[in-house]
Amino acid sequence: MSSILIVTDAWHPQINGVVRSLERTAQELVRMGVRVEFLTPGAFYTLPCPTYPEIRLSLAHRGMVRRAIDRFACEHLHIATEGPLGLLAASVAKSRGEAFTTSYHTRFPEYLSARLPVPLDWSYAWLRRFHNSGQGCMVATGTLESDLAARGFTHLMRWSRGVDEEVFRPHEGSVLPKDLKGPIFMNVGRVAVEKNIEAFLDLDLPGTKVVVGGGPQLESLKRAYPDVHFTGPKVGEDLARHYASADVFVFPSLTDTFGNVLLEALACGVPVAAFPVMGPLDVIGDTGAGVLSDDLREACLAALDIPREHCRAIALNYTWAASARQFLDNANRAHDIKAGIRRAPDAQGVTAPTGADL
C-alpha cells in the first residue's frame, strides 16, 4: 500500500484524541514511504454543530466528495468518523464496489444519550450498519473489540495508539501558580458533558483540582466550581509541562474508547486515577501505573504513592511507529478481504474472512 486517503469530520481547530491520533499515524506512515492525504471539513463550507460549535459540519454532497476522492487518487480509503464527510465517502466507495476501512474512535451512542433522549439501541443499530459496510473497522482496545462484537459489529481490526515520548516527558518544577496548594489532582481533555468531569470536581480531595482544556462546558463549570483552577486549552511542550506539574491525573470519563491523555500523563511520570471502565482497563489494567476503582476518591488518594518513573516506563510500551504499522497492515488486509484472499491470523489471532464470509 503506497497511498492512503483519510476522510475525517474531526479536524483542526478541534483539539482531541481523534485529531492527534490521525496526525501522528500519518506522520509515521509518511516515514514508511506511504503518501497520506486528508479530506477534512476545511475543503468545504461548514456550519457549527448544534450544542457543540467547535465541531464544524461540512456542507457537501456526494458528487463533491466523489470528485475529491478521485483527485487524491489514493489506493486505500480510510473513513475515520461517522459524520457528513464519512457517510458520503462510504456511499461513494460502496457504489463503486471499492474496499475501505473505518475506525471507531468515539462511543457516539453514549455521547448522544448524554445530550438527547435517544435510545442506545437506535444509535448502535445505525453505527453497526455503517461500520459493517466496509472491509474493516479499526478499534483501539480489546475491551472495545469485545463490546462491539457482542453488539453485532463484524471484521474488527486492532489499531492501538502511541505517545510522543520526546514531547511528553517528566519536567522539573511546576508551571502552575505558586499559590495552588498540593497535592495537585489534574484532568486534561475536552470540557464537555460526556467527559463526566463533575465526578472529579465533586470529590472531597486535599490540595487543588486543576482542569486543562476547553469545550462547551468550560464557562459553566468555572462558575459552578470557583475553587478549581481552569487553565484553558494547552498544546505541545506547554501541555506536557502542565501534565508534569500534577501529582495525580484523574480520568473520570465513562465513555472514552481509549484515552490518549492516559498515555500522555503516564509519559510525563504522572500516575492515573480512573474508574474501571473501557480505556483505563486496557491502558492501566494491572500495570501498577494507576489505580482503578468505582470509588474515584479512593483511587486518587492511592495513586499518590505510585512511583513516577514506573508510570513513564509503562507509557514507553506504546509507540506511534507500531501504531502506524498496525494501521497499514489493516489497510492491506481490507483489500485482501475484498478480493476474497484468506490470510494467516494476525497478532491478535484474528483471521481475515474471505469474501464469501462477508
C-alpha positions as CSV (number, residue, x, y, z in Angstrom):
1,M,0.0,0.0,0.0
2,S,1.7,3.2,-1.2
3,S,-1.1,5.8,-0.8
4,I,-3.9,6.3,1.7
5,L,-6.7,8.9,1.8
6,I,-8.1,9.5,5.3
7,V,-11.6,11.1,5.4
8,T,-12.4,12.8,8.8
9,D,-15.0,15.1,10.1
10,A,-12.9,15.7,13.2
11,W,-10.1,18.2,12.4
12,H,-8.5,21.5,13.4
13,P,-9.2,23.7,15.2
14,Q,-10.5,20.8,17.3
15,I,-8.0,19.6,19.9
16,N,-8.8,16.0,20.7
17,G,-7.6,12.4,20.7
18,V,-9.0,11.7,17.2
19,V,-7.2,14.5,15.5
20,R,-3.9,13.8,17.3
21,S,-4.1,10.1,16.5
22,L,-4.7,10.7,12.8
23,E,-1.9,13.3,12.6
24,R,0.7,11.1,14.3
25,T,-0.3,8.0,12.4
26,A,0.0,9.9,9.2
27,Q,3.4,11.2,10.1
28,E,4.7,7.7,10.8
29,L,3.2,6.4,7.6
30,V,4.9,9.1,5.6
31,R,8.2,8.0,7.2
32,M,7.4,4.5,6.0
33,G,7.1,5.8,2.4
34,V,3.3,5.9,2.3
35,R,1.7,9.0,0.7
36,V,-1.1,10.1,3.1
37,E,-3.8,12.6,2.1
38,F,-6.6,14.1,4.2
39,L,-10.2,15.1,3.2
40,T,-11.5,17.3,6.1
41,P,-14.1,20.0,6.7
42,G,-11.5,22.5,5.6
43,A,-12.3,21.7,2.0
44,F,-15.9,22.7,2.3
45,Y,-18.3,25.4,3.6
46,T,-19.3,24.4,7.1
47,L,-21.7,25.2,9.9
48,P,-21.3,24.7,13.7
49,C,-22.7,21.5,15.2
50,P,-25.7,22.2,17.5
51,T,-24.7,22.2,21.2
52,Y,-21.0,21.9,20.1
53,P,-20.0,24.8,17.9
54,E,-16.3,23.8,18.0
55,I,-17.2,21.0,15.7
56,R,-17.8,22.1,12.1
57,L,-20.3,20.1,9.9
58,S,-19.4,20.1,6.2
59,L,-21.9,21.3,3.7
60,A,-21.1,18.9,1.0
61,H,-22.9,16.5,-1.4
62,R,-21.9,13.1,-2.8
63,G,-20.6,14.5,-6.1
64,M,-18.2,16.9,-4.3
65,V,-16.8,14.1,-2.1
66,R,-16.5,11.7,-5.1
67,R,-14.5,14.3,-7.1
68,A,-12.2,14.9,-4.1
69,I,-11.6,11.2,-3.7
70,D,-10.8,11.0,-7.4
71,R,-8.5,14.0,-7.2
72,F,-6.4,12.4,-4.5
73,A,-6.1,9.1,-6.4
74,C,-5.1,7.0,-3.4
75,E,-5.0,3.2,-3.3
76,H,-6.9,2.9,0.0
77,L,-9.7,4.9,1.6
78,H,-10.0,5.1,5.4
79,I,-13.0,6.8,7.0
80,A,-12.2,8.0,10.5
81,T,-15.6,9.4,11.5
82,E,-19.3,8.8,11.1
83,G,-20.1,12.5,10.3
84,P,-21.3,14.0,7.0
85,L,-18.0,13.5,5.1
86,G,-17.6,10.0,6.4
87,L,-21.1,9.0,5.4
88,L,-20.7,10.5,1.9
89,A,-17.3,8.8,1.4
90,A,-18.7,5.4,2.4
91,S,-21.6,5.9,0.0
92,V,-19.1,6.6,-2.9
93,A,-16.9,3.6,-2.1
94,K,-19.9,1.2,-1.8
95,S,-21.4,2.4,-5.1
96,R,-18.1,1.6,-6.8
97,G,-17.5,-1.7,-5.0
98,E,-14.2,-0.4,-3.6
99,A,-12.6,-1.5,-0.4
100,F,-12.5,0.8,2.6
101,T,-11.9,0.8,6.3
102,T,-13.4,2.7,9.2
103,S,-12.4,3.4,12.7
104,Y,-14.4,3.5,15.9
105,H,-13.0,6.4,18.0
106,T,-16.0,7.6,20.0
107,R,-18.8,5.9,21.9
108,F,-21.2,8.1,20.0
109,P,-24.4,6.4,21.3
110,E,-23.4,7.2,24.9
111,Y,-22.3,10.8,23.9
112,L,-25.7,11.3,22.2
113,S,-27.7,10.0,25.1
114,A,-25.9,12.4,27.4
115,R,-27.4,15.2,25.4
116,L,-30.6,13.9,24.0
117,P,-33.2,11.2,24.9
118,V,-32.1,8.8,22.1
119,P,-32.2,5.1,22.9
120,L,-28.7,3.4,22.8
121,D,-30.1,0.6,20.6
122,W,-31.1,3.0,17.9
123,S,-27.7,4.6,17.7
124,Y,-25.9,1.3,17.8
125,A,-28.0,-0.1,15.0
126,W,-27.1,2.9,12.8
127,L,-23.4,2.7,13.6
128,R,-23.4,-1.1,13.1
129,R,-24.8,-0.7,9.6
130,F,-22.2,2.0,8.8
131,H,-19.1,0.2,10.1
132,N,-20.1,-3.3,8.9
133,S,-20.4,-1.9,5.3
134,G,-16.6,-1.7,4.9
135,Q,-14.0,-4.3,4.9
136,G,-12.6,-3.5,8.4
137,C,-13.5,-1.4,11.5
138,M,-10.4,-0.4,13.5
139,V,-10.7,-0.4,17.3
140,A,-8.1,0.7,19.8
141,T,-8.5,-1.9,22.6
142,G,-9.6,-5.5,23.3
143,T,-12.3,-4.3,25.6
144,L,-13.9,-2.2,22.8
145,E,-13.5,-5.0,20.4
146,S,-15.4,-7.4,22.7
147,D,-18.1,-4.8,23.3
148,L,-18.7,-4.1,19.7
149,A,-18.5,-7.8,18.7
150,A,-21.3,-8.5,21.2
151,R,-23.4,-5.8,19.5
152,G,-23.1,-7.4,16.1
153,F,-20.1,-5.4,14.7
154,T,-18.0,-7.5,12.3
155,H,-14.5,-7.7,10.8
156,L,-13.0,-5.7,13.7
157,M,-9.3,-4.9,13.5
158,R,-7.0,-3.7,16.3
159,W,-5.3,-0.3,15.9
160,S,-3.7,0.8,19.2
161,R,-2.3,4.2,19.9
162,G,1.1,5.7,20.8
163,V,2.6,8.6,22.7
164,D,5.3,11.1,21.7
165,E,7.8,10.3,24.5
166,E,10.0,13.2,23.5
167,V,7.3,15.8,24.0
168,F,5.5,14.1,26.9
169,R,8.2,13.6,29.4
170,P,8.9,14.4,33.1
171,H,9.8,18.1,33.9
172,E,11.3,19.6,37.0
173,G,9.2,22.2,38.8
174,S,5.7,23.4,38.1
175,V,4.1,25.8,35.6
176,L,1.1,26.2,37.8
177,P,0.6,29.3,40.0
178,K,2.7,29.0,43.1
179,D,-0.2,29.7,45.4
180,L,-2.0,26.5,44.5
181,K,-1.9,24.0,47.4
182,G,-0.7,20.5,46.8
183,P,-1.2,17.7,46.0
184,I,-2.4,18.6,42.5
185,F,-5.1,16.5,41.0
186,M,-5.5,17.2,37.3
187,N,-7.8,16.4,34.4
188,V,-6.8,17.1,30.8
189,G,-9.2,16.9,27.9
190,R,-12.3,18.3,26.3
191,V,-14.5,20.1,28.8
192,A,-17.9,18.6,27.8
193,V,-20.7,16.8,29.5
194,E,-19.8,13.3,28.1
195,K,-16.4,13.5,29.9
196,N,-18.1,13.3,33.3
197,I,-15.8,15.9,34.7
198,E,-18.2,16.8,37.6
199,A,-17.5,13.3,39.0
200,F,-13.9,14.6,39.6
201,L,-14.8,18.1,40.6
202,D,-17.3,16.9,43.3
203,L,-14.7,14.8,45.1
204,D,-13.5,15.7,48.5
205,L,-9.8,15.8,48.0
206,P,-6.9,17.6,49.7
207,G,-4.9,20.1,47.7
208,T,-6.1,21.6,44.4
209,K,-8.1,20.3,41.4
210,V,-6.9,21.5,38.0
211,V,-8.7,21.2,34.7
212,V,-6.7,21.7,31.4
213,G,-8.7,22.1,28.2
214,G,-11.6,23.9,26.5
215,G,-15.0,22.9,25.4
216,P,-18.7,23.8,25.6
217,Q,-19.0,23.2,29.4
218,L,-16.0,25.3,30.4
219,E,-17.7,28.5,31.4
220,S,-20.5,26.8,33.3
221,L,-18.0,24.7,35.3
222,K,-15.9,27.8,36.1
223,R,-19.0,29.4,37.6
224,A,-20.1,26.2,39.5
225,Y,-16.6,25.4,40.8
226,P,-14.8,28.6,41.7
227,D,-12.2,26.8,43.8
228,V,-11.0,24.7,40.8
229,H,-8.1,26.1,38.7
230,F,-9.1,26.1,35.0
231,T,-6.2,26.7,32.6
232,G,-8.0,26.6,29.2
233,P,-6.5,24.6,26.3
234,K,-2.8,23.8,26.2
235,V,-0.7,22.1,23.5
236,G,2.7,20.7,22.9
237,E,5.5,21.4,25.3
238,D,3.2,23.7,27.4
239,L,0.7,20.8,27.8
240,A,3.5,18.4,28.8
241,R,4.7,20.8,31.5
242,H,1.2,21.1,32.8
243,Y,0.9,17.3,33.0
244,A,4.2,17.1,34.8
245,S,3.0,19.6,37.3
246,A,0.4,17.2,38.6
247,D,0.6,14.6,41.3
248,V,-2.2,12.5,40.0
249,F,-4.0,12.5,36.7
250,V,-7.8,12.0,37.2
251,F,-9.8,10.4,34.4
252,P,-13.5,10.3,35.2
253,S,-14.8,9.6,31.7
254,L,-17.1,6.6,31.4
255,T,-17.4,6.8,27.6
256,D,-13.9,7.0,26.0
257,T,-12.8,4.2,23.9
258,F,-9.1,4.6,24.7
259,G,-8.0,7.9,26.2
260,N,-4.8,9.2,24.6
261,V,-4.4,11.5,27.6
262,L,-3.8,8.5,29.8
263,L,-0.6,7.7,27.9
264,E,0.4,11.4,27.8
265,A,0.1,11.7,31.6
266,L,2.0,8.4,32.2
267,A,4.8,9.5,29.8
268,C,5.2,12.7,32.0
269,G,5.5,10.5,35.0
270,V,2.1,11.1,36.5
271,P,0.0,8.2,37.9
272,V,-3.6,7.8,36.9
273,A,-6.8,7.5,38.9
274,A,-9.9,6.3,37.0
275,F,-13.0,4.2,37.0
276,P,-12.6,0.6,36.0
277,V,-14.1,1.1,32.5
278,M,-13.1,0.8,28.8
279,G,-9.9,2.7,28.2
280,P,-8.4,2.7,31.7
281,L,-8.9,-1.1,31.9
282,D,-6.9,-1.5,28.8
283,V,-4.2,1.1,29.3
284,I,-3.7,0.9,33.1
285,G,-5.1,-2.6,33.9
286,D,-2.8,-4.3,36.3
287,T,0.3,-2.4,35.3
288,G,0.6,-0.6,38.6
289,A,0.8,2.8,36.9
290,G,-2.6,3.8,38.3
291,V,-5.5,2.9,40.5
292,L,-8.9,1.9,39.1
293,S,-11.8,1.9,41.5
294,D,-15.6,2.6,41.5
295,D,-14.6,4.9,44.4
296,L,-12.8,7.6,42.4
297,R,-11.7,9.5,45.6
298,E,-10.1,6.3,46.9
299,A,-8.3,5.8,43.6
300,C,-7.0,9.4,43.6
301,L,-5.5,9.1,47.1
302,A,-4.0,5.7,46.5
303,A,-2.4,6.9,43.2
304,L,-0.3,9.4,45.2
305,D,2.0,6.6,46.3
306,I,2.9,5.3,42.8
307,P,6.5,6.0,41.7
308,R,6.6,8.4,38.8
309,E,9.4,6.5,37.0
310,H,7.2,3.4,36.8
311,C,4.5,5.4,35.1
312,R,6.9,6.6,32.5
313,A,8.2,3.1,31.8
314,I,4.6,1.8,31.2
315,A,3.9,4.6,28.7
316,L,7.0,3.8,26.7
317,N,5.5,0.5,25.7
318,Y,3.3,2.4,23.3
319,T,4.8,3.9,20.1
320,W,3.3,5.7,17.2
321,A,5.5,3.7,14.8
322,A,3.9,0.5,16.0
323,S,0.5,2.1,15.7
324,A,1.1,3.1,12.1
325,R,2.4,-0.3,11.2
326,Q,-0.8,-1.8,12.6
327,F,-2.9,0.7,10.6
328,L,-1.1,-0.1,7.4
329,D,-1.5,-3.8,7.9
330,N,-5.2,-3.3,8.4
331,A,-5.5,-1.4,5.2
332,N,-3.7,-4.2,3.3
333,R,-5.9,-6.8,5.0
334,A,-9.0,-5.0,3.9
335,H,-8.1,-5.3,0.3
336,D,-7.4,-9.0,0.8
337,I,-10.9,-9.4,2.3
338,K,-12.4,-7.6,-0.7
339,A,-10.5,-9.9,-3.0
340,G,-11.5,-13.0,-1.1
341,I,-8.0,-13.8,0.0
342,R,-7.7,-15.5,3.4
343,R,-4.6,-14.6,5.4
344,A,-2.9,-16.1,8.3
345,P,-4.1,-15.0,11.8
346,D,-2.7,-11.6,12.9
347,A,-1.1,-10.7,16.2
348,Q,-4.4,-10.9,18.0
349,G,-5.2,-14.3,16.5
350,V,-7.8,-12.9,14.2
351,T,-8.1,-14.4,10.7
352,A,-9.5,-12.1,8.0
353,P,-12.6,-13.6,6.5
354,T,-12.9,-14.4,2.8
355,G,-15.3,-12.5,0.5
356,A,-17.7,-15.4,0.8
357,D,-17.8,-14.8,4.6
358,L,-19.0,-11.2,4.3
